[in-house]
């Protein structure tokens, strides 16, 4: 049970960092001094944490993109998709360790 919580926290951290990167590069409301996201991105981050916190498949899956059940509301799913498309390729420059970890987990998932 403890490993699942650790995994959940790490996934939430990665998603939060990807949303933060997206916000920093795309929204003028992002506050660089306090590292605060704009209200729209903060709402998306909170929503993603809420969904991850309730995920019954955390033990079997690696990332939400690999899940059989998509629990995001359609409009939030589209927002997170935009964030992932933008931030995913840039994570190697801003968070290289997270990017490498993500790639390694994805490779393991494909082997299953």
N, C-alpha and C positions, 0 to 999 in steps of 0.2 A: 504494500500500500504506500509506503514511503517513497519508493521509486517512482510510482505514478505521480505523486504530488510534485516530486522534483522535476519530472518530465513536463508536467503541466506548467510549472513556473517557468521553465526554460522556454517552452513554446510561446508562452505569453510574453516573455521578455523579447524574444526574437521578433514577434509580430509588432510589439510596441516600438522597437527600434526601426523597423521598416516603415511604420506609419510616421514616426518622428522624422526620418530622412525624407520621406515624400513631402511632408508638411514644410520642412525647412527649405526645400528646393522649389516648391510650387505655390506656397501661400504667403502673402505679405503679412498676414496676421500672426505668423510665427514669431515669438519673442526670443531672439538670440541671447539676450542677457540672462534670462531666467530659464531658457531651454523649454519653454512652454508651447505646446501645440495650439493651433487655432481651435475654436469650439467644435468645428465639424470633425476635425481629425481626433480630438479628444473624445468625442462621442463614439467614433468608430473604434478607437482603442478600448474604451470601456465596454463597448458591445462585444468586441472580440474576446476580451477577458471573461465576460459573462458567459459567452457561448462555450469557451474552452473549459471554464469552471464546471459546466454542467455536462460535459461530454462523457457519455457512457462507454465510448470506444477508445479512450486514451491508452489503455493497456495494449491494444493491438495495432493502432495506427502510429504513423510518424508525424504527419502533418495533415491539416484539414483538406488539402488538395488531394490527398490519397484516400479520403474517407468515402464510403459508399453512400452515406446519408449526409446531405448538406443542410445544416440546421440554420444557416443565416437567412434572414429575410431577403427577398430578391434585390431590393435597393442597396442593402448593406453588402450583399454578396458582390454586386457590381463595383461598389466603392473599394472593397478589399482587393478585388481583382485588378483594379487600376493601380492601387498601391503596390501590389506584388509585381505587376508588369514594369513599373517604374523602378522600384527599389531593388528588386531581385538582382539585376545585372550590376547595380552600383554597390551592393553590399561588400563585394571584394575590396573596394577601395576605402570604404568607411568602417567596415567591421569584418576584416579578413578572417578572423578565427570563427565567427558565427557562420560566415559563408562556406568555409571549408567543412565545418561540422554539418551544415545543411546538405551539402553535396554528398558527403559520406553517408549520411542517414538515407538519402534518396537512393543511392546505389544499393545499400543493404535492402531497402524496401523492394527494389526492382528484382533482386535476386530471389526473394521469397515467392 
